[in-house]
């Protein structure tokens, strides 16, 4: 796929169409086109509920190797608000394909600013497309979810908060309980108060360097994991449907604030989360799928041992009253956490998990994940620089020596600190 250009745009978002839709005429130039590349482009149109009115292909008028190039003309109709992100997403697809051909490695962000390119391919979870979603037939809910500060938010948040908090002392790991107490003290985590993402993000930044970034929906696994590499957590801002306060088929504010945030405030777990993200950078699609599965069974639905008991540390459990109770009952099957096994185990996203993986402790889980990540085959090594929030490809001896010098300085300071304590 070589490039994309909007030839014409009729009825722009600011035009006089009353239905809020815009008509686009686009041309895509493809080189050595394959079914995979076509399907990636087609999926973008599908995600934005695009109506295709005309689709035509022809040989490109390219002076060099014209037989290898095709022009695809598309006339389509899309929601006006989605015009810009649709075009950007298509460009992202073409860039990814071009990069993978030239470098044999998928594009990945090098600096934290590059995450601006990691939130365009959004997998929207639209209640109107899922007959099983509680809000499928609720038109008012579909409008209301765009305004996360709706009046109903307060009431439902209190109910969810109250019931889940009653389980935490007996079901949550100590790291979660310690952080939750701090969030109640410093960020307004209370039954009658809704924490603000900005305050929560500032709290995380001070403790573990993580920060929250508002997301418009579900991201692709590659983009979401890439954000974790820079200690950025993509957070949704809407609330679950009021008819199902104790469970949501999609991530929402309850899931993010009650499930993820307390664990991201723990240094050990923050490093675990970043390690998954760093492992994803430049990985193949097959490895991304495995890492996403690892994320599912750990960050979302992980269990660990503490004082001879099994406790929850996964956000999917800690934000769901029903599954948290079920996970620590005698009904599911427990397996020891082994990244090699966990990464290829099928998971369930429509019901409770029949199998949960139990880590000996979070430190052991982190060590096992790091060993697993080292086995992922890549034509390079990466080094994360926390001072500049960037990753550097270690492809020259000079870069490796520079990183070693930084580590030596840190070790020297630590050794001096130990001497002062003795």
C-alpha positions, 0 to 999 in steps of 0.5 A, a space after each residue: 500500500 503506497 499512499 492515500 489522498 482525498 481527491 474530494 470531500 463533499 458535505 464537510 462536517 460544517 456543511 448544511 447536511 442535517 444528517 451529520 454525514 459527509 461524502 468522501 471520494 478517496 484514492 489509494 495507491 497500492 503496490 504489490 497488493 495482497 489480501 492482507 493489506 486490502 483487509 486492513 484497509 477494509 476494516 478501517 471503513 468497517 469500524 467507522 460504519 462507512 457506506 461504500 457507494 462506488 469502488 473501482 480499481 485500475 492500473 496506476 499511471 506510474 512511470 516506474 514498475 507500473 504493473 506493480 501499482 494499482 489505484 483504488 477509487 472509493 466514494 463513501 459516506 461517513 459520519 462527519 465527526 469521523 472524517 478526520 480520524 478515518 483518513 488518518 487511520 487509513 494513512 496509518 495502515 499505509 505507513 505500517 505496511 510500507 514500514 514492514 516491507 522496508 524494515 521487516 519490523 512494524 512501526 513502533 513509537 520511539 518517544 512519548 510524543 509518538 503516542 499521538 499516532 497510537 490512538 487513531 485505529 480505535 476499535 469502537 464498542 458501539 452498543 447499537 452493534 451488539 444485541 447482547 449489550 444492555 444499552 442496545 435498544 436504549 437511544 437515550 443511553 447512546 446519547 448520554 454516554 458521550 457526557 461522562 458527567 451525567 447526573 446518573 453517573 453519581 448514583 451508579 458510581 456510589 452503588 458500584 463503589 459501595 459493593 466492591 469496596 465491601 469485598 476488597 479487604 478479603 479479596 484484593 491483594 495488599 498492594 491494591 489495598 494500600 494504594 486504594 487507601 491512599 487514593 481515598 485520602 488524596 484523590 477523593 475516592 469516596 461514595 459521594 465523589 467522582 475522582 477527576 482523571 487529572 487528579 488521579 493522573 497526577 497521583 500516579 505520576 508522583 508515585 510510579 511515573 504512570 499517567 492517564 491519557 483519555 481514550 475515545 474507545 478500545 484501542 488495538 492491542 498494539 497501540 494500547 501496549 505501546 502506550 504502556 511502554 512509556 508508562 501511559 495508560 489509555 483510559 476511557 471516560 464513559 460509564 456503564 449502562 445503569 441497568 447493569 451496574 455490577 458488570 460491563 461488557 466494555 471498559 468504563 470509568 468504574 473499570 479504570 478507576 477502581 480496577 487499574 489505577 490502584 495497581 498502577 500506583 504500586 511500583 512493582 506492578 507499574 514495572 510489570 505493566 511497562 515491561 509488557 509494553 516494552 516487549 510489544 514494541 516492534 514485535 510481530 502480530 503473532 507476538 502481539 497476540 500472545 502479549 495481549 493474552 498475557 495482559 488479559 490473564 495478568 493485568 486484567 484477571 490475575 491472581 496471586 498468593 499472599 500469606 497462604 491465600 489467593 488474592 486478586 490483582 487483576 483490574 477485570 476482577 477488582 471492578 466486577 463484583 460478580 467475577 471477583 466473588 466467583 474467582 475466589 470461590 471453589 468453582 474456577 480452575 487455578 493454574 500456576 502463572 507460566 508466561 509460555 503457557 499463559 500466552 497461548 491459553 484461550 480466554 473468555 470475554 463474554 463470561 467468567 473465566 473458567 481458568 485463572 493463572 496464579 502468581 507466587 507473588 508480583 515480583 516473581 510474576 515480573 521476573 518471569 515476564 522479563 525472561 519471556 520478553 527476552 526470548 521474543 525474537 527481534 533484530 534489535 534491542 531497546 533501551 528505555 530512557 526515563 529522563 526523556 520518556 523515549 526508547 532507543 534502538 541499541 544498534 551501534 556499540 556507541 549507544 550500548 556504551 552510553 547506556 552502560 555509562 548511565 547504569 554505572 553512574 546509577 550503581 555508583 550512587 547506590 553503592 555510596 548510599 549503602 556506605 553511608 547507611 553502614 
